[in-house]
Amino acid sequence: MPAIDLLHLIDRLEEQIGEARRLPIGTGSVIDRRRLLDLVDQLRAAVPAEIREAQEFLDRKEEVLAKADEESALRLSRADEEVARRVSEAEIAKAAEGRAGEITDEAKHQAERLIEEGRSQGEERTAEGRRLAAEQMDEADRYAMEMLRKLQQQLEAFMGSVRSGIEALDEKPEEAVPAAPPIPEVFAPKDGT
């Protein structure tokens, strides 16, 4: 699933938070748990396939290494059989020993190559998974910072209104208390809440 879909799901999460009913006291809100859990499931499903594939490859690493060892053992076994079959004469025995050594070396090199390829692929996929995860974390951090800055601005506006109200009450202690200053639009109750 593309990163755009992840961003869309994050926007939907923000909308649900924005649409939540505020509690009459404090800063708490009531959010529809079922809708929120549904959105979390969608976010989980939106994790890129590359990350899942990298994890599966890491889980199979031991299997790949075991298969390479098994293939190496099989080649060594075949080489031993070939040597045993040809050990009838001294010259043939010498030639067979030489060939067995070559086959053994070839099998070892091939096993090492297979193991190295498996490790290399695992490292590449792991690095790609980490890079994607780091990009998503950076994006989430930027989004969280933006939301916190907006919240800070809203709280500062609210505190300004509170200070103005306190100052107005301090200036006119004996007179009738004037109407409260207007609530910033951000904190004004929405219709039906």
MOGI-V220593 format. One record per helix or strand of 2 or more residues. SS is the DSSP state (H for helix, E for strand). FROM is the first residue (numbers start at 0). LEN is the number of residues. Records with the same first field share a line. If there is no record, write none. Layout:
BEGIN
SS=FROM-LEN ; FROM-LEN
END
This chain:
BEGIN
H=2-17 ; 32-13 ; 48-38 ; 89-82
E=20-2 ; 28-2
END
